[in-house]
Amino acid sequence: MRVGITGGRGVLGRILQAQLKGAGHDYDCFGGDVREPRELAAWLGSSRFDTVIHLAALVPTQSVQADPARAFQVNVGGTANLIAAAATMETKPWVFYASSSHVYQPQAAPLSESAPTIPTHPYGVSKLMGEQVFAICAAAAGLPCCIGRIFSFYHASQAGSFLYPSLMRRFAAEDLEKPFPLFGADDVRDISPAEALAAYIVALAEKRATGIVNIGSGAGTRIADFVQAHAPKPLRIVPASTAAPTSVVADISRLHQLLGR
């Protein structure tokens, strides 16, 4: 494959590059701003990609909450710009859109792709709108496309407000002999190593899969158990809120079906 990647500087983007290289695929990363249609058109027009993987997005929920207008410009407008540019390519590429489990509403049972999409946060709204723009515009342009709803992941290179780097900072700064307050301690999430999810994206690209597909482990992990598993010593975890626990776990039956696994 000859792969074009937006969002190549992110955690998944960097891992994806290494995996593509290891599998013998060529790739090039977009270095501009997806809000600028001319930059995207120039990049796609100068290359002969048969595959385009669109990862670029404003992701941290705190950043989205602080500046939702920018989030919609990047996550929705940038997606429309990408599809518009891809539509002008001489050979139509297969295009992948990285969506999110945040489009779903938590529920006790594993979430299939047909589960209600009722995002509870502006980030989830922006990704769901991005899905809709992507699907409508790709169909109109005759582009084969896949929407991957990516569930939670972690990696040593993560920074900012994500769960894993937040924990690493707390482990380094706090006295772990004392009680360890934890918000959402009893929540259940589908959390995978980032490498596993990147590998699924590569496999979907190689299969040129189409439609919506959940990308996760298919297994739920209680947040308190995840924290304890990564702590340097046993903790006395204390729930820091009284909210009812929630569950967000992927049904990955379709993923296995598409990949023949």
C-alpha positions as CSV (number, residue, x, y, z in Angstrom):
1,M,0.0,0.0,0.0
2,R,0.9,3.6,-0.5
3,V,-0.6,5.3,2.6
4,G,-1.3,9.0,3.4
5,I,-1.7,9.7,7.1
6,T,-3.2,12.8,8.8
7,G,-2.5,13.1,12.5
8,G,0.8,11.3,12.2
9,R,2.3,13.2,15.2
10,G,-0.2,11.7,17.6
11,V,0.3,8.5,19.6
12,L,-1.6,6.2,17.2
13,G,-0.1,8.0,14.2
14,R,3.5,7.4,15.3
15,I,2.8,3.7,16.1
16,L,0.9,3.3,12.8
17,Q,3.9,4.6,10.9
18,A,6.2,2.0,12.6
19,Q,3.8,-0.8,11.9
20,L,3.3,0.2,8.2
21,K,7.0,0.3,7.7
22,G,7.4,-3.1,9.4
23,A,4.8,-4.5,7.1
24,G,6.5,-3.2,4.0
25,H,4.1,-0.4,3.2
26,D,5.1,3.1,2.0
27,Y,3.6,6.1,3.8
28,D,3.7,9.9,4.0
29,C,2.3,12.1,6.8
30,F,0.4,15.4,6.2
31,G,2.3,18.2,7.9
32,G,-0.2,21.0,7.5
33,D,-3.5,22.1,9.0
34,V,-6.6,20.1,8.0
35,R,-8.6,23.3,8.3
36,E,-6.8,24.6,5.2
37,P,-8.3,22.9,2.1
38,R,-5.5,24.0,-0.2
39,E,-2.9,22.4,1.9
40,L,-4.7,19.1,1.9
41,A,-5.4,19.2,-1.8
42,A,-1.7,20.0,-2.6
43,W,-0.5,17.1,-0.4
44,L,-2.9,14.5,-1.9
45,G,-2.4,15.9,-5.4
46,S,1.3,15.4,-5.2
47,S,1.1,11.8,-4.1
48,R,-0.3,8.5,-5.5
49,F,-1.9,7.2,-2.3
50,D,-4.2,4.2,-2.6
51,T,-5.0,4.5,1.1
52,V,-5.7,7.5,3.3
53,I,-5.9,7.2,7.1
54,H,-7.5,10.3,8.7
55,L,-6.4,10.4,12.4
56,A,-6.1,14.2,12.8
57,A,-8.4,15.6,15.5
58,L,-8.6,17.7,18.5
59,V,-9.0,15.0,21.1
60,P,-8.4,15.9,24.8
61,T,-11.8,16.4,26.3
62,Q,-10.6,19.4,28.4
63,S,-9.3,21.1,25.2
64,V,-12.6,20.5,23.4
65,Q,-14.6,21.7,26.3
66,A,-12.5,24.9,26.5
67,D,-12.7,25.7,22.8
68,P,-15.6,23.7,21.1
69,A,-15.6,25.9,18.1
70,R,-12.0,24.9,17.3
71,A,-12.9,21.3,17.9
72,F,-15.7,21.4,15.3
73,Q,-13.5,23.2,12.8
74,V,-10.8,20.5,13.1
75,N,-12.9,17.4,13.7
76,V,-15.8,18.1,11.3
77,G,-14.5,20.8,8.9
78,G,-11.1,19.1,8.6
79,T,-12.8,15.8,7.7
80,A,-14.9,17.5,5.0
81,N,-11.8,19.2,3.6
82,L,-10.0,15.8,3.4
83,I,-12.8,14.1,1.6
84,A,-13.2,17.0,-0.8
85,A,-9.5,16.8,-1.6
86,A,-9.5,13.0,-1.9
87,A,-12.4,13.2,-4.3
88,T,-10.2,15.0,-6.9
89,M,-7.5,12.3,-6.9
90,E,-7.1,10.5,-10.2
91,T,-7.4,7.1,-8.6
92,K,-9.9,6.9,-5.8
93,P,-8.2,5.9,-2.5
94,W,-9.7,3.8,0.3
95,V,-10.2,6.2,3.2
96,F,-10.3,5.5,6.9
97,Y,-11.9,7.9,9.4
98,A,-10.8,7.5,13.1
99,S,-13.9,8.0,15.1
100,S,-14.4,7.3,18.8
101,S,-16.3,5.3,21.4
102,H,-17.4,8.7,22.7
103,V,-20.2,8.7,20.1
104,Y,-22.0,6.0,22.2
105,Q,-23.9,6.3,25.4
106,P,-22.6,4.0,28.2
107,Q,-24.6,0.8,28.7
108,A,-24.2,-2.4,30.6
109,A,-24.0,-4.7,27.5
110,P,-21.2,-4.5,25.0
111,L,-21.8,-1.9,22.4
112,S,-22.4,-3.0,18.8
113,E,-22.1,-0.7,15.9
114,S,-25.9,-0.4,15.8
115,A,-26.1,0.8,19.4
116,P,-27.6,4.3,19.9
117,T,-25.2,7.1,19.2
118,I,-26.0,9.7,21.9
119,P,-22.7,11.5,22.8
120,T,-22.6,13.1,26.2
121,H,-19.6,15.4,25.5
122,P,-18.8,18.0,22.8
123,Y,-15.9,15.8,21.7
124,G,-18.2,12.9,21.0
125,V,-20.6,15.2,19.2
126,S,-17.8,16.5,17.0
127,K,-16.7,12.9,16.1
128,L,-20.3,11.8,15.3
129,M,-20.8,14.8,13.1
130,G,-17.4,14.0,11.5
131,E,-18.7,10.4,10.8
132,Q,-21.8,11.8,9.1
133,V,-19.9,14.3,7.0
134,F,-17.4,11.6,6.1
135,A,-20.0,9.0,5.1
136,I,-22.1,11.4,3.0
137,C,-19.3,13.0,1.2
138,A,-17.4,9.8,0.6
139,A,-20.5,8.2,-0.9
140,A,-21.1,11.2,-3.2
141,A,-17.5,11.1,-4.3
142,G,-17.4,7.3,-4.9
143,L,-14.7,6.7,-2.3
144,P,-14.5,3.4,-0.5
145,C,-14.5,4.2,3.2
146,C,-14.3,2.8,6.7
147,I,-15.3,4.4,10.0
148,G,-13.4,3.0,12.9
149,R,-14.9,3.7,16.3
150,I,-11.8,3.6,18.5
151,F,-12.1,2.6,22.2
152,S,-9.8,3.6,25.0
153,F,-6.0,3.0,24.7
154,Y,-2.9,3.7,26.6
155,H,0.8,4.1,25.8
156,A,4.0,5.3,27.6
157,S,4.2,8.3,25.2
158,Q,0.8,9.7,26.1
159,A,0.8,13.1,27.7
160,G,-1.8,15.5,29.0
161,S,-5.0,14.7,30.7
162,F,-5.5,11.1,29.5
163,L,-5.9,8.4,32.2
164,Y,-2.5,6.7,31.9
165,P,-0.2,9.8,32.0
166,S,-2.4,11.3,34.7
167,L,-1.8,8.1,36.8
168,M,2.0,8.2,36.1
169,R,2.2,11.8,37.4
170,R,0.2,10.8,40.5
171,F,2.3,7.8,41.2
172,A,5.4,9.9,41.1
173,A,4.1,12.8,43.2
174,E,1.8,11.3,45.9
175,D,2.4,9.2,49.0
176,L,1.1,5.9,47.9
177,E,1.0,4.6,51.5
178,K,-2.1,6.9,52.0
179,P,-5.6,6.3,50.6
180,F,-5.6,6.9,46.8
181,P,-8.8,8.8,45.8
182,L,-10.0,7.8,42.3
183,F,-12.9,9.2,40.3
184,G,-14.8,6.6,38.4
185,A,-13.1,3.8,40.3
186,D,-16.0,1.3,39.5
187,D,-16.5,2.4,35.9
188,V,-15.8,-0.3,33.3
189,R,-13.9,0.6,30.1
190,D,-12.5,-1.2,27.1
191,I,-8.8,-0.3,27.4
192,S,-6.1,-1.6,25.1
193,P,-2.4,-1.0,24.5
194,A,-2.2,1.5,21.6
195,E,-0.2,-0.9,19.5
196,A,-3.1,-3.4,19.4
197,L,-5.5,-0.8,18.0
198,A,-3.0,0.5,15.5
199,A,-2.5,-3.1,14.2
200,Y,-6.2,-3.4,13.7
201,I,-6.3,-0.2,11.6
202,V,-3.4,-1.6,9.4
203,A,-5.3,-4.9,9.0
204,L,-8.5,-3.1,8.0
205,A,-6.6,-1.0,5.5
206,E,-5.0,-4.1,4.0
207,K,-8.5,-5.7,3.7
208,R,-10.0,-2.4,2.4
209,A,-12.9,-3.0,4.8
210,T,-15.9,-0.7,4.5
211,G,-18.6,0.5,6.8
212,I,-18.6,1.2,10.6
213,V,-16.5,-1.0,12.8
214,N,-15.7,-0.9,16.5
215,I,-11.9,-1.1,17.3
216,G,-11.2,-2.3,20.8
217,S,-10.4,-5.4,22.9
218,G,-14.0,-6.5,23.5
219,A,-13.2,-6.9,27.2
220,G,-14.2,-4.6,30.0
221,T,-11.7,-3.5,32.7
222,R,-12.7,-1.8,35.9
223,I,-10.8,1.5,36.2
224,A,-9.7,0.7,39.8
225,D,-8.2,-2.6,38.5
226,F,-6.4,-0.8,35.6
227,V,-4.9,1.6,38.1
228,Q,-3.8,-1.1,40.5
229,A,-2.2,-3.1,37.6
230,H,0.0,-0.1,36.6
231,A,0.8,1.1,40.1
232,P,4.3,0.6,41.5
233,K,2.9,-0.9,44.7
234,P,-0.4,-2.0,46.2
235,L,-2.8,0.9,46.6
236,R,-5.7,1.6,49.0
237,I,-8.1,3.0,46.3
238,V,-10.9,5.1,47.6
239,P,-13.8,6.1,45.3
240,A,-13.8,9.8,44.9
241,S,-17.4,10.2,43.8
242,T,-20.8,8.6,44.5
243,A,-22.0,8.6,40.8
244,A,-23.4,5.3,39.6
245,P,-20.7,3.3,37.7
246,T,-20.9,3.2,33.9
247,S,-19.7,0.8,31.3
248,V,-18.3,1.4,27.8
249,V,-17.2,-1.9,26.2
250,A,-16.9,-2.8,22.5
251,D,-18.7,-5.6,20.8
252,I,-15.9,-6.5,18.3
253,S,-17.8,-9.3,16.4
254,R,-17.8,-7.2,13.2
255,L,-14.1,-6.4,13.5
256,H,-13.3,-10.2,13.7
257,Q,-15.7,-10.9,10.8
258,L,-14.1,-8.3,8.6
259,L,-10.6,-9.5,9.4
260,G,-11.5,-13.2,9.2
261,R,-10.3,-13.8,12.8
